[in-house]
Amino acid sequence: MDFQVILIAVAALAILGFVLALLLFVVSKRFAVKEDPRIGQVLEALPGANCGGCGFPGCGGMAAACVKAADAGSLEGLNCPVGGAECMQKVAGILGMEVAASAPKLAVVRCNGTCERRPHVRLYDGVTSCRVANSTCMGETQCSYGCLGCGDCVAACQFDALHMNAETGLPEVDATKCTACGACQKACPRGIMEVRTVSGENKDAFVVSCMNMDKGAEAMKICASSCIACKKCQNACGSDAVHVGNNVAYINPDACVLCGACFEACPRGTIVSVSIKGVERRDTHNVLPGAAKPAAAKVAAPASQGETGAPAAPAKPAKEWKPIEVKYDAPLMPSQQILLAGPKDISNPAPAAKEVKFEDKRTDAPLPPSQLILLGLK
C-alpha cells in the first residue's frame, strides 16, 4: 500500500475533526443558556429531599421558581414543607427578600373505620395495592369511601411518618416526623389522606374522619363511626367552621378556633382531635353486628361475692333439660342416641376410644307428633 495515500487520509480526517470541533464550539457559545448563579446557592440551602411537596419537580425546580419569584418581587406562595420556615428564611436571605412565616401543616387520616366499627364482609385476594383494589372492587368492607388498608400511603412516605396499625387496619401519622410533603395524599386513590393547616407547635386540629357520602341510614349500616349528616356539629360551632355538604361534614381549618364544641356534639365519634401527641377519639360504643368487639368487651367480669367474701354459687339454668323417654325397638341413629342420652359437655369431650353407653328407656305412653317427626316415625 502506498504510504502517501495513508498520510492523505489521516490529514483529511484531522482537518475534518478540527473543523467540526470549531463548529461545535461556535454553536455552544452562540446558543449557550446562562444560569443564574443564585439558583445554585438556593439549591444548596434546600434540604435536597426532592419529594415534590413544594409543587415543583424536585429541589432544582423549587430553586429556579424562588429565583424567578424574587425577580418578580415576592416569594409569597412558595414554601418548602421539609425545610420549613427556617429553610425559607435562608432562601429569602440569599435572594435579598423577606418571607412571612407560614402556618404549620400536617397529614391527617379522614377515616375512622376500624375493624370493630367497619366489619369486613369479603376477602380481597389480589395485588396488595390500594390503587389496584380501588379499581377492581370496593375492598373488604361495604364502604366505598373508606380506607382500603393496603398501605400505599405508607410506601409513598419518605420520612417514616406513616405506619399501618394492625389492630385498627388504618394508617397512623407520626406528627413529629411528618413534613406535610403531600406524597401520601397523592398516593391515596380515595383521598383519605389530607394535608391540612394545623395550629401552633402542637399541631392541634379537629378533623371529620369520614368521607362517606351515602345518606345517614345507609352510612349507619356500613360503619359504626360514619358521618350521618345530622348537622349537630354544624349547629354547635360558633365560628362557622363546620359545614355539611354531600351528606358529610367538613371542618375548615382556617376558620376553626379549636373550641371543641363539634367534637363533643358529634353523636357518632366521627370528629377526632389531632395533635402532636396523637389522635383522640370519643368512644361512643357503636359497634355493628359481625364486627370485631373491642378488647374491653372480651374481659370477663369478676365473680360476684357474698357477704363473707366467698364466690356466690352459679345461677341455675332457667329451664331444666330432661331426656325424652320413648319406646322404640329399631336401632337408633347416632344423633338420636345423643339426643336421648342428654346434653354433653362439648368443651371437654370424651376420648374417641372410650365407648359411650346409652340407657335404653322405654315407655308405653303414646308419643306426641313432634317427637314422632324427630324420630322419623311420621
C-alpha positions as CSV (number, residue, x, y, z in Angstrom):
1,M,0.0,0.0,0.0
2,D,1.3,3.5,-0.9
3,F,2.4,5.3,2.2
4,Q,1.4,8.7,0.7
5,V,-2.3,7.6,0.5
6,I,-2.3,6.8,4.2
7,L,-0.9,10.2,5.0
8,I,-3.5,12.0,2.9
9,A,-6.3,10.0,4.6
10,V,-5.1,10.8,8.1
11,A,-4.6,14.5,7.3
12,A,-8.2,14.7,5.8
13,L,-9.6,13.2,9.0
14,A,-7.7,15.5,11.2
15,I,-8.8,18.6,9.3
16,L,-12.4,17.4,9.3
17,G,-12.3,16.8,13.1
18,F,-10.8,20.2,13.7
19,V,-13.5,21.9,11.6
20,L,-16.3,20.1,13.3
21,A,-14.9,20.8,16.8
22,L,-14.6,24.5,15.9
23,L,-18.2,24.5,14.6
24,L,-19.4,22.9,17.9
25,F,-17.6,25.5,19.9
26,V,-19.1,28.4,18.0
27,V,-22.6,26.9,18.3
28,S,-22.2,26.3,22.0
29,K,-21.2,29.9,22.6
30,R,-23.9,31.3,20.4
31,F,-26.7,29.3,21.9
32,A,-25.4,29.0,25.5
33,V,-28.1,29.2,28.2
34,K,-26.8,31.3,31.1
35,E,-27.9,30.0,34.5
36,D,-28.4,32.5,37.3
37,P,-25.7,31.7,40.0
38,R,-28.4,32.3,42.7
39,I,-30.1,29.1,41.6
40,G,-27.1,27.0,42.8
41,Q,-27.0,28.9,46.0
42,V,-30.7,28.4,46.7
43,L,-30.4,24.7,45.8
44,E,-27.7,24.3,48.4
45,A,-29.9,25.9,51.0
46,L,-32.8,23.5,50.2
47,P,-32.9,20.1,52.0
48,G,-32.5,18.0,48.8
49,A,-35.3,15.6,49.6
50,N,-36.8,16.0,46.0
51,C,-40.2,15.0,47.5
52,G,-42.3,17.3,45.3
53,G,-44.2,18.7,48.3
54,C,-43.5,22.2,47.2
55,G,-45.4,21.6,44.0
56,F,-42.3,21.5,41.7
57,P,-40.4,18.6,40.3
58,G,-37.6,18.4,42.8
59,C,-35.5,20.9,44.7
60,G,-34.0,22.2,41.4
61,G,-37.4,23.3,40.2
62,M,-38.1,24.9,43.5
63,A,-34.8,26.8,43.4
64,A,-35.5,28.1,39.9
65,A,-39.0,29.1,41.0
66,C,-37.7,31.0,44.0
67,V,-35.2,33.0,41.9
68,K,-37.9,33.8,39.3
69,A,-40.3,34.9,42.1
70,A,-37.6,37.0,43.7
71,D,-37.1,38.9,40.4
72,A,-40.9,39.5,40.4
73,G,-40.7,41.0,43.8
74,S,-42.3,38.4,46.2
75,L,-41.8,34.8,47.5
76,E,-45.5,34.5,48.5
77,G,-47.0,31.1,47.9
78,L,-43.6,29.3,47.8
79,N,-42.8,27.0,50.7
80,C,-40.6,24.0,51.4
81,P,-42.6,21.7,53.7
82,V,-39.5,19.6,54.5
83,G,-37.2,22.5,55.4
84,G,-39.9,24.6,57.0
85,A,-39.7,28.2,58.0
86,E,-36.0,28.1,58.8
87,C,-35.2,26.9,55.3
88,M,-37.3,29.5,53.6
89,Q,-35.6,32.2,55.7
90,K,-32.2,31.1,54.4
91,V,-33.6,31.2,50.8
92,A,-35.0,34.7,51.4
93,G,-31.7,35.9,52.7
94,I,-29.8,34.6,49.6
95,L,-32.3,36.4,47.4
96,G,-32.4,39.6,49.5
97,M,-36.1,39.1,50.2
98,E,-38.3,38.6,53.3
99,V,-40.7,35.7,53.7
100,A,-43.7,35.6,56.0
101,A,-43.9,32.7,58.4
102,S,-46.2,30.0,57.0
103,A,-48.7,28.1,59.1
104,P,-47.7,24.5,60.0
105,K,-49.3,21.7,58.2
106,L,-49.9,18.0,58.9
107,A,-51.2,15.0,57.1
108,V,-54.4,13.6,58.6
109,V,-56.4,10.4,58.0
110,R,-60.0,11.1,57.2
111,C,-61.3,7.6,58.1
112,N,-62.2,6.1,61.4
113,G,-63.5,2.8,60.1
114,T,-61.5,0.5,62.4
115,C,-62.0,-3.3,62.3
116,E,-64.5,-3.1,65.2
117,R,-66.5,-0.3,63.7
118,R,-66.5,-1.3,60.0
119,P,-66.8,-5.1,59.6
120,H,-65.1,-7.0,56.8
121,V,-67.6,-8.8,54.6
122,R,-65.3,-10.2,51.9
123,L,-61.7,-11.2,51.4
124,Y,-59.6,-9.3,48.8
125,D,-57.2,-11.7,47.2
126,G,-55.1,-9.7,44.8
127,V,-52.2,-7.3,44.5
128,T,-51.5,-5.5,47.8
129,S,-52.1,-2.0,46.5
130,C,-54.9,0.5,47.3
131,R,-54.9,1.8,43.7
132,V,-55.4,-1.7,42.3
133,A,-58.0,-2.7,44.9
134,N,-59.9,0.6,44.3
135,S,-60.1,0.0,40.6
136,T,-61.2,-3.7,40.8
137,C,-63.5,-3.8,43.8
138,M,-64.8,-2.0,46.8
139,G,-62.3,-3.6,49.2
140,E,-63.1,-5.9,52.0
141,T,-65.8,-3.7,53.6
142,Q,-69.1,-2.3,52.3
143,C,-67.8,1.3,52.4
144,S,-66.8,2.5,49.0
145,Y,-65.3,5.7,50.5
146,G,-63.1,4.4,53.4
147,C,-59.6,3.3,53.7
148,L,-58.6,0.2,51.8
149,G,-55.7,-0.6,54.2
150,C,-53.1,-1.8,51.7
151,G,-50.6,0.9,52.7
152,D,-49.9,2.8,49.5
153,C,-49.6,6.0,51.6
154,V,-47.0,4.3,53.9
155,A,-44.9,3.2,50.9
156,A,-45.0,6.8,49.5
157,C,-43.8,8.4,52.7
158,Q,-40.0,9.1,52.6
159,F,-39.8,10.3,56.2
160,D,-41.1,7.2,58.1
161,A,-44.0,9.3,59.3
162,L,-46.7,6.8,58.4
163,H,-47.3,3.3,59.7
164,M,-50.2,0.8,59.4
165,N,-51.9,-0.2,62.7
166,A,-52.5,-3.9,62.7
167,E,-55.4,-3.7,65.2
168,T,-57.4,-0.9,63.5
169,G,-56.3,-1.6,59.9
170,L,-55.8,2.1,59.4
171,P,-52.6,4.2,58.8
172,E,-51.3,6.4,61.7
173,V,-49.4,9.6,61.2
174,D,-46.4,10.5,63.4
175,A,-46.8,14.2,63.8
176,T,-43.2,14.6,64.9
177,K,-41.8,13.2,61.6
178,C,-44.5,14.4,59.1
179,T,-43.2,17.2,56.8
180,A,-46.6,17.7,55.0
181,C,-44.9,16.9,51.7
182,G,-48.2,15.6,50.3
183,A,-46.8,12.3,48.9
184,C,-49.3,10.2,50.9
185,Q,-52.2,12.5,49.7
186,K,-51.1,11.8,46.1
187,A,-50.8,8.1,46.6
188,C,-54.2,7.5,48.2
189,P,-56.8,6.7,45.4
190,R,-59.8,7.7,47.6
191,G,-58.4,10.9,49.1
192,I,-58.4,9.6,52.6
193,M,-55.1,11.4,53.4
194,E,-55.3,15.1,53.6
195,V,-52.6,17.7,54.2
196,R,-54.2,20.5,56.2
197,T,-53.3,23.5,58.2
198,V,-52.8,23.0,62.0
199,S,-52.4,25.4,64.8
200,G,-49.2,26.1,66.8
201,E,-46.2,23.9,67.6
202,N,-48.5,21.2,69.0
203,K,-50.2,20.9,65.6
204,D,-53.7,20.9,67.0
205,A,-56.7,20.4,64.8
206,F,-60.2,18.9,64.7
207,V,-60.9,16.7,61.7
208,V,-64.0,14.9,60.4
209,S,-62.6,11.4,60.0
210,C,-65.2,10.2,57.4
211,M,-65.8,10.7,53.7
212,N,-68.9,8.6,53.3
213,M,-71.4,10.5,51.1
214,D,-74.2,8.0,51.5
215,K,-77.4,9.0,53.3
216,G,-77.4,8.6,57.0
217,A,-79.5,5.4,57.1
218,E,-77.2,3.7,54.7
219,A,-74.0,5.0,56.3
220,M,-75.1,3.7,59.7
221,K,-75.4,0.2,58.3
222,I,-71.9,0.3,56.8
223,C,-69.8,1.8,59.6
224,A,-70.4,2.5,63.3
225,S,-68.5,5.8,63.2
226,S,-69.7,7.2,59.9
227,C,-71.0,10.7,59.5
228,I,-74.7,10.8,59.2
229,A,-75.1,14.5,58.3
230,C,-77.1,15.2,61.4
231,K,-75.7,18.8,61.5
232,K,-75.2,18.7,65.3
233,C,-71.6,19.7,64.8
234,Q,-72.6,22.5,62.4
235,N,-75.1,23.8,64.9
236,A,-72.7,23.6,67.8
237,C,-69.9,25.5,66.0
238,G,-69.8,29.2,66.9
239,S,-67.2,30.2,64.4
240,D,-68.9,28.9,61.2
241,A,-66.1,26.5,60.6
242,V,-68.2,23.3,60.2
243,H,-70.4,22.8,57.2
244,V,-72.3,19.7,56.0
245,G,-72.4,19.0,52.2
246,N,-73.0,15.9,50.2
247,N,-74.1,14.1,53.3
248,V,-70.8,14.5,55.1
249,A,-69.4,17.3,57.4
250,Y,-66.1,19.1,56.9
251,I,-64.2,21.5,59.2
252,N,-62.5,24.5,57.6
253,P,-59.0,24.7,59.3
254,D,-58.7,28.4,58.6
255,A,-61.9,29.2,60.4
256,C,-61.7,26.7,63.3
257,V,-60.8,28.2,66.7
258,L,-60.3,24.8,68.4
259,C,-63.2,25.3,70.8
260,G,-64.0,21.6,70.6
261,A,-67.8,22.1,70.5
262,C,-68.1,20.0,67.4
263,F,-66.0,17.2,68.9
264,E,-68.4,17.0,71.9
265,A,-71.6,17.3,69.9
266,C,-70.9,14.5,67.4
267,P,-73.0,11.5,68.4
268,R,-71.0,9.1,66.3
269,G,-67.5,9.9,67.4
270,T,-66.6,10.8,63.8
271,I,-64.8,14.1,64.7
272,V,-61.3,13.4,66.1
273,S,-58.8,15.7,67.8
274,V,-55.4,15.7,66.2
275,S,-52.2,16.9,67.9
276,I,-48.5,16.1,68.1
277,K,-49.5,13.7,71.0
278,G,-51.6,11.6,68.6
279,V,-55.3,11.3,67.7
280,E,-58.0,11.4,70.3
281,R,-61.4,9.8,69.5
282,R,-64.6,9.8,71.5
283,D,-65.7,6.3,72.1
284,T,-69.5,6.2,71.5
285,H,-69.5,2.3,71.9
286,N,-71.2,2.0,68.5
287,V,-70.3,-1.5,67.1
288,L,-72.0,-3.1,64.1
289,P,-73.2,-6.7,64.2
290,G,-70.5,-9.0,62.9
291,A,-67.6,-6.6,63.7
292,A,-64.7,-7.4,66.0
293,K,-65.6,-6.4,69.5
294,P,-63.3,-4.1,71.5
295,A,-60.7,-5.7,73.8
296,A,-62.6,-4.5,76.8
297,A,-65.7,-6.4,75.9
298,K,-63.7,-9.7,75.9
299,V,-62.6,-9.4,79.5
300,A,-64.8,-11.5,81.8
301,A,-66.5,-9.7,84.7
302,P,-65.3,-10.7,88.2
303,A,-67.3,-13.3,90.0
304,S,-69.8,-11.8,92.5
305,Q,-69.1,-12.4,96.1
306,G,-71.4,-12.8,99.1
307,E,-71.2,-11.1,102.4
308,T,-68.5,-13.5,103.6
309,G,-66.3,-12.8,100.6
310,A,-66.7,-16.3,99.1
311,P,-67.8,-16.5,95.5
312,A,-71.5,-16.9,95.1
313,A,-73.0,-20.1,93.7
314,P,-73.5,-20.2,90.0
315,A,-77.1,-19.4,88.9
316,K,-79.3,-22.3,87.9
317,P,-80.4,-22.5,84.3
318,A,-83.8,-21.1,83.6
319,K,-85.2,-24.4,82.4
320,E,-84.0,-27.9,83.4
321,W,-83.5,-30.2,80.4
322,K,-85.0,-33.7,80.7
323,P,-84.4,-36.5,78.3
324,I,-87.3,-37.9,76.3
325,E,-88.4,-41.4,77.3
326,V,-89.5,-43.4,74.2
327,K,-90.3,-46.9,73.3
328,Y,-88.6,-47.7,70.0
329,D,-87.3,-51.2,69.0
330,A,-85.5,-50.1,65.8
331,P,-81.8,-49.2,66.2
332,L,-81.3,-45.5,66.8
333,M,-79.1,-43.2,64.7
334,P,-76.1,-41.6,66.5
335,S,-77.8,-38.2,66.5
336,Q,-80.9,-39.8,68.2
337,Q,-78.7,-41.6,70.7
338,I,-77.0,-38.4,71.7
339,L,-80.4,-36.7,72.0
340,L,-81.7,-39.4,74.3
341,A,-78.6,-39.5,76.4
342,G,-78.9,-35.9,77.4
343,P,-76.6,-32.9,77.0
344,K,-72.9,-33.4,76.8
345,D,-70.1,-31.1,77.9
346,I,-68.7,-30.3,74.4
347,S,-65.9,-28.1,75.9
348,N,-64.2,-31.3,77.2
349,P,-65.4,-34.2,75.0
350,A,-64.7,-37.8,75.9
351,P,-61.8,-39.6,74.1
352,A,-62.8,-41.3,70.9
353,A,-61.6,-44.7,72.1
354,K,-63.9,-44.7,75.1
355,E,-67.2,-46.4,74.4
356,V,-70.3,-44.5,75.4
357,K,-73.3,-46.5,76.6
358,F,-76.8,-45.1,76.5
359,E,-79.6,-46.1,78.7
360,D,-82.5,-47.8,77.0
361,K,-85.6,-46.2,78.4
362,R,-89.0,-47.4,77.4
363,T,-92.5,-46.2,77.9
364,D,-95.9,-47.2,76.8
365,A,-97.2,-43.7,76.6
366,P,-98.1,-42.5,73.1
367,L,-95.7,-40.1,71.6
368,P,-96.7,-36.6,70.6
369,P,-96.5,-35.7,66.9
370,S,-93.4,-33.5,67.4
371,Q,-91.4,-36.5,68.8
372,L,-92.6,-38.8,66.1
373,I,-91.3,-36.4,63.5
374,L,-88.0,-36.1,65.4
375,L,-87.5,-39.9,65.4
376,G,-88.6,-40.3,61.8
377,L,-91.8,-42.2,62.5
378,K,-94.0,-39.6,60.9
